[in-house]
Amino acid sequence: MATCDPLHVAVIGAGASGLAAIKCCLDEGLSPVCFERTEHIGGLWHYHDTPVKGQTCVMKSTVVNSSKELMCYSDFPMPSHFANCIHNSQLLKYFHLYDDHFDLKRHIRYQTEVVSIEKSEDYNSTGRWKVCHRHVISGKTSTQTFHAVLVCSGLQTDTWVPEFDGLSDFEGKVLHTNQYRKPNGYEDKRVLVVGIGNSAGDCAVELSRVAKQVYLSTRRGAWVVPRVSDNGYPMDLIRLNRFRMFLDKNFKTLSEKWNERKLNARFDHALYRLKPAHSLFSYQAMLNDDLPSRILNGSIKVKDNVRRFTKNGVEFSDGTKEEDIDVVILATGFTTDFPFLDRHVRIQDIKTKAI
């Protein structure tokens, strides 16, 4: 009996999703080719000191928000000696272990950027796609045809900066959290962090240990969930089980109120000026263990939404002002775009706002 040639699949990106996509293709008898524009795997979890346009990267101190038991690939558990909520360097090591164990590297073309993805001329009869790619170093461009394309380049692609009145006149340093790496150079500075997502919390907490003063501006507040839960277990191990999920689904209001009360028992969100108008399950919460204590000791001060900037300060929506601000860090999220996709199949931009 004649055997059919395997279907060829293009995988865009060799990060957490891209590696899993390669493995799944191999499991199904497909022939994957992964295009990775950098010289390494891991995506944003591969730390580098110098910001690169179009590439997101974690902070030097970033630890994952999920426990290793729940975030690992189902067919490759993390080593037992790894911490529960691991540092980004350990997660990258795990990706390399996964990569080596399943021999995925031979399917990855490094320093190869996808330029465009279009339907082939015979798409209606074959369903195939034309993928044009370019070698980052040599600039050589080639086009290949694939039966399918898996876009695994991530959602956090381009930084999103909202329009703030007077920001262009501000004479201090302005950067996005995607450009922030470590607290060196921020000693004794007065820093304003704008946003209330996970990056804003991590950045504000870290800087509060070296800066003269950190201000955290938010327009909507957030429920702050600790990584450490009952009896010292990781929060997601306690929360994400069938019984809890059953309660959340069938008794949502009751479960939501119970969990909000438990979070407020840890610290009163209204007293700390963080209580949001939205309920706990209706919007993504911030995961942070240290923010309440940094607010309590005054090293972080929570402020309202920014109304406007001045040359050396900021005015907030409640009328209060802070002068002599040295640095503004915008933790305002990202926009999602896939510029290599043909306009007929392009996914609409999605703003991931964090303020």
C-alpha positions as CSV (number, residue, x, y, z in Angstrom):
1,M,0.0,0.0,0.0
2,A,1.4,3.4,-0.9
3,T,2.0,5.8,1.9
4,C,1.0,9.4,1.7
5,D,3.5,12.2,2.2
6,P,3.1,14.0,5.5
7,L,1.3,17.3,5.5
8,H,3.7,20.3,5.9
9,V,2.9,22.8,8.6
10,A,4.5,26.2,9.2
11,V,4.9,27.2,12.9
12,I,5.6,30.9,13.5
13,G,7.6,31.4,16.7
14,A,9.5,29.1,19.0
15,G,8.2,30.3,22.3
16,A,6.0,28.4,24.8
17,S,3.2,27.8,22.2
18,G,5.5,27.2,19.3
19,L,7.4,24.4,21.0
20,A,4.1,22.7,21.9
21,A,2.8,23.2,18.4
22,I,5.9,21.4,16.9
23,K,5.5,18.5,19.3
24,C,1.7,18.2,18.6
25,C,2.4,18.2,14.8
26,L,5.0,15.4,15.2
27,D,2.5,13.4,17.4
28,E,0.0,13.6,14.5
29,G,2.4,12.5,11.9
30,L,2.7,16.0,10.3
31,S,5.9,17.7,9.1
32,P,6.5,21.0,10.9
33,V,8.9,23.8,10.1
34,C,9.2,26.4,12.8
35,F,10.4,29.9,11.8
36,E,12.0,31.8,14.7
37,R,13.4,35.3,14.0
38,T,15.8,35.3,17.0
39,E,18.6,32.9,17.6
40,H,17.0,31.2,20.6
41,I,13.8,29.5,21.9
42,G,11.6,30.7,24.7
43,G,10.0,33.8,23.3
44,L,9.5,36.5,25.9
45,W,10.9,34.2,28.6
46,H,14.4,34.5,27.1
47,Y,15.7,37.4,29.1
48,H,18.0,40.0,27.5
49,D,19.2,43.3,28.9
50,T,18.8,45.4,25.8
51,P,15.2,46.1,24.6
52,V,14.5,45.1,21.0
53,K,11.7,46.7,19.0
54,G,8.9,44.3,18.3
55,Q,10.1,41.7,20.9
56,T,8.7,41.5,24.4
57,C,10.8,40.4,27.4
58,V,10.3,39.7,31.0
59,M,12.0,41.7,33.8
60,K,15.2,40.3,35.3
61,S,13.3,39.4,38.5
62,T,10.1,38.0,36.9
63,V,8.7,34.8,38.4
64,V,5.8,33.0,36.9
65,N,2.2,33.5,38.2
66,S,1.3,29.8,37.9
67,S,2.7,26.9,39.9
68,K,4.9,24.5,38.0
69,E,2.3,21.6,38.5
70,L,-0.3,23.5,36.5
71,M,1.8,25.3,33.9
72,C,4.0,22.5,32.6
73,Y,3.3,20.6,29.4
74,S,1.1,17.6,30.2
75,D,3.5,15.2,28.6
76,F,6.6,16.5,30.3
77,P,6.4,17.4,34.0
78,M,8.9,19.9,35.5
79,P,11.8,18.6,37.5
80,S,10.9,18.0,41.1
81,H,13.7,20.2,42.4
82,F,12.3,23.3,40.6
83,A,10.5,25.8,42.8
84,N,6.7,26.0,42.7
85,C,6.5,29.5,41.2
86,I,9.7,29.4,39.2
87,H,12.0,32.3,38.1
88,N,12.0,33.1,34.4
89,S,15.5,31.6,34.0
90,Q,14.3,28.2,35.3
91,L,11.3,28.3,33.0
92,L,13.7,28.9,30.1
93,K,15.7,25.9,31.2
94,Y,12.5,23.9,31.3
95,F,11.8,24.8,27.7
96,H,15.3,23.7,26.7
97,L,14.8,20.4,28.5
98,Y,11.5,19.9,26.7
99,D,13.2,20.9,23.4
100,D,16.0,18.4,23.9
101,H,13.7,15.6,25.2
102,F,11.5,15.6,22.1
103,D,14.3,16.6,19.6
104,L,12.4,19.7,18.5
105,K,15.5,21.8,17.5
106,R,15.9,20.1,14.2
107,H,12.5,21.5,13.1
108,I,13.4,25.1,14.0
109,R,15.0,27.6,11.6
110,Y,16.6,30.3,13.7
111,Q,17.1,34.0,12.7
112,T,14.3,33.5,10.1
113,E,11.6,36.1,10.0
114,V,8.2,35.5,8.3
115,V,7.5,38.4,5.9
116,S,4.1,37.4,4.6
117,I,1.5,34.6,4.6
118,E,-0.9,34.4,1.7
119,K,-3.2,31.9,0.1
120,S,-1.6,29.9,-2.7
121,E,-2.9,30.2,-6.2
122,D,-4.5,26.7,-5.9
123,Y,-5.9,27.4,-2.4
124,N,-9.5,26.7,-3.3
125,S,-8.5,23.1,-4.3
126,T,-5.6,22.4,-1.9
127,G,-6.1,24.8,1.0
128,R,-2.4,25.5,1.0
129,W,-0.6,28.7,2.0
130,K,2.5,30.6,0.7
131,V,4.9,31.6,3.4
132,C,7.6,34.1,2.5
133,H,10.5,34.3,5.0
134,R,13.7,36.2,5.2
135,H,17.0,35.3,7.0
136,V,17.7,38.1,9.5
137,I,21.5,38.2,8.9
138,S,21.9,37.5,5.2
139,G,18.6,39.1,4.1
140,K,17.9,36.2,1.7
141,T,14.2,35.8,1.0
142,S,12.5,32.5,0.2
143,T,8.9,31.3,-0.3
144,Q,7.5,27.9,0.6
145,T,4.1,26.3,0.4
146,F,2.5,24.7,3.4
147,H,-0.8,22.8,4.0
148,A,-1.4,24.7,7.2
149,V,0.1,27.6,9.3
150,L,0.1,27.8,13.1
151,V,0.7,31.4,14.3
152,C,2.5,31.1,17.7
153,S,4.1,34.5,17.8
154,G,2.3,35.7,20.9
155,L,-0.3,38.4,21.8
156,Q,2.1,40.9,23.3
157,T,3.7,42.3,20.2
158,D,3.6,46.1,20.2
159,T,3.4,48.3,23.2
160,W,0.3,50.4,23.6
161,V,0.6,53.9,24.9
162,P,-2.6,55.9,25.4
163,E,-2.7,59.6,24.8
164,F,-2.0,61.6,28.0
165,D,-2.3,65.4,28.0
166,G,1.1,67.0,28.4
167,L,3.1,63.8,28.2
168,S,5.2,65.1,25.3
169,D,6.2,68.1,27.5
170,F,7.3,66.0,30.4
171,E,11.1,66.5,30.8
172,G,11.8,63.3,32.8
173,K,12.4,59.8,31.6
174,V,9.4,58.0,30.0
175,L,9.4,54.3,29.2
176,H,7.0,51.3,28.8
177,T,7.3,48.3,31.1
178,N,8.5,46.3,28.1
179,Q,11.6,48.5,28.2
180,Y,12.1,48.0,31.9
181,R,14.5,45.3,33.0
182,K,15.9,45.9,36.5
183,P,16.1,48.6,39.2
184,N,19.6,49.6,38.6
185,G,19.8,53.4,38.0
186,Y,16.5,54.1,39.7
187,E,18.0,54.6,43.2
188,D,16.5,57.7,45.0
189,K,14.3,58.5,42.1
190,R,10.6,59.6,42.3
191,V,8.8,57.2,40.0
192,L,5.3,57.1,38.6
193,V,4.0,53.7,37.4
194,V,0.8,54.0,35.3
195,G,-1.3,50.9,35.2
196,I,-2.6,48.1,37.4
197,G,-1.8,44.9,35.6
198,N,0.7,42.3,36.8
199,S,3.6,44.1,35.2
200,A,2.7,47.3,37.0
201,G,2.5,45.6,40.3
202,D,5.8,43.8,39.8
203,C,7.6,46.9,38.6
204,A,6.2,49.1,41.4
205,V,7.1,46.7,44.1
206,E,10.7,46.1,42.8
207,L,11.4,49.8,42.4
208,S,9.9,50.7,45.8
209,R,12.9,49.0,47.4
210,V,15.4,51.4,45.8
211,A,13.5,54.5,44.7
212,K,12.8,57.5,46.9
213,Q,9.1,57.2,46.2
214,V,6.9,55.2,43.9
215,Y,3.4,56.3,42.8
216,L,1.0,53.7,41.3
217,S,-1.7,55.3,39.2
218,T,-4.9,53.4,38.3
219,R,-8.2,54.4,36.8
220,R,-10.1,51.3,37.8
221,G,-8.3,49.5,40.7
222,A,-7.8,45.8,40.8
223,W,-8.4,42.7,43.0
224,V,-5.0,41.7,44.2
225,V,-4.6,37.9,44.5
226,P,-1.6,36.4,46.3
227,R,0.4,33.5,44.8
228,V,0.6,32.0,48.3
229,S,-2.7,30.7,49.5
230,D,-4.1,28.6,52.4
231,N,-1.4,26.7,54.4
232,G,1.3,28.1,52.1
233,Y,0.2,26.2,49.0
234,P,0.2,27.9,45.6
235,M,-3.0,29.8,44.9
236,D,-3.8,28.0,41.7
237,L,-3.4,24.5,43.3
238,I,-6.0,25.5,45.9
239,R,-8.4,27.3,43.5
240,L,-8.3,25.4,40.3
241,N,-9.9,22.1,41.0
242,R,-13.2,20.5,39.8
243,F,-15.1,21.3,43.0
244,R,-14.1,25.0,43.0
245,M,-14.8,25.3,39.3
246,F,-18.2,23.7,39.8
247,L,-19.0,26.3,42.5
248,D,-17.8,29.1,40.4
249,K,-19.9,28.0,37.4
250,N,-23.1,27.1,39.2
251,F,-23.1,29.5,42.1
252,K,-21.1,32.3,40.5
253,T,-22.4,35.2,42.6
254,L,-22.1,33.4,45.9
255,S,-18.6,32.1,45.1
256,E,-17.5,35.5,43.9
257,K,-18.6,37.3,47.0
258,W,-17.0,34.6,49.2
259,N,-13.7,35.0,47.4
260,E,-13.9,38.8,47.5
261,R,-14.5,38.7,51.2
262,K,-11.5,36.4,51.6
263,L,-9.3,38.8,49.7
264,N,-10.5,41.8,51.7
265,A,-9.7,39.8,54.9
266,R,-6.1,39.8,53.8
267,F,-6.2,43.6,53.2
268,D,-9.2,46.0,52.7
269,H,-9.0,46.9,49.0
270,A,-11.1,50.1,49.6
271,L,-8.8,51.2,52.5
272,Y,-5.8,50.7,50.2
273,R,-7.5,52.6,47.3
274,L,-7.5,49.6,45.1
275,K,-11.1,48.4,45.2
276,P,-12.4,48.1,41.7
277,A,-16.0,48.7,40.5
278,H,-15.9,45.3,38.7
279,S,-16.4,42.0,40.5
280,L,-13.7,39.5,41.0
281,F,-14.5,37.1,38.2
282,S,-15.4,39.7,35.6
283,Y,-11.9,41.0,34.9
284,Q,-8.3,39.7,35.3
285,A,-7.0,40.2,38.8
286,M,-3.4,41.2,39.7
287,L,-1.2,38.5,41.2
288,N,1.1,40.0,43.7
289,D,2.2,39.0,47.2
290,D,4.1,42.1,48.2
291,L,2.1,45.1,47.0
292,P,0.0,45.4,50.2
293,S,3.0,45.6,52.5
294,R,4.8,48.1,50.2
295,I,1.6,50.3,50.4
296,L,1.4,49.8,54.1
297,N,5.0,51.1,54.7
298,G,4.4,54.1,52.4
299,S,7.0,53.2,49.8
300,I,4.2,52.9,47.2
301,K,1.4,55.4,47.1
302,V,-1.8,54.6,45.2
303,K,-3.1,57.5,43.0
304,D,-6.1,58.1,40.8
305,N,-6.0,58.2,37.0
306,V,-3.6,60.6,35.4
307,R,-5.4,63.8,34.2
308,R,-2.3,65.5,32.7
309,F,1.4,65.8,32.9
310,T,3.5,69.0,33.4
311,K,7.2,69.5,32.7
312,N,8.2,67.9,35.9
313,G,5.1,66.5,37.5
314,V,1.6,65.1,37.1
315,E,-1.9,66.0,38.1
316,F,-4.4,63.3,38.9
317,S,-8.2,63.1,38.2
318,D,-9.0,63.8,41.9
319,G,-7.1,67.1,41.7
320,T,-4.0,66.1,43.6
321,K,-0.6,66.8,42.2
322,E,2.9,65.4,42.5
323,E,5.9,67.4,41.5
324,D,9.5,66.5,40.8
325,I,8.7,63.2,39.1
326,D,11.9,61.8,37.6
327,V,10.6,58.7,35.8
328,V,7.2,57.7,34.3
329,I,6.8,54.0,33.5
330,L,3.8,53.1,31.4
331,A,2.4,49.7,32.3
332,T,-0.4,50.2,29.8
333,G,-0.4,46.9,27.9
334,F,0.1,45.8,24.3
335,T,-1.6,45.7,21.0
336,T,-1.8,42.5,19.1
337,D,-1.1,42.4,15.4
338,F,0.1,39.9,12.9
339,P,1.6,42.1,10.1
340,F,2.7,39.1,8.0
341,L,-0.8,37.9,7.4
342,D,-2.6,38.8,4.2
343,R,-5.2,41.6,4.7
344,H,-8.0,39.2,3.8
345,V,-7.2,36.9,6.7
346,R,-5.7,39.4,9.2
347,I,-7.0,39.2,12.7
348,Q,-8.3,42.5,14.0
349,D,-5.9,44.3,16.4
350,I,-6.7,43.6,20.1
351,K,-5.7,46.1,22.7
352,T,-4.6,44.5,26.0
353,K,-5.1,47.5,28.2
354,A,-3.8,47.5,31.8
355,I,-4.8,50.8,33.2
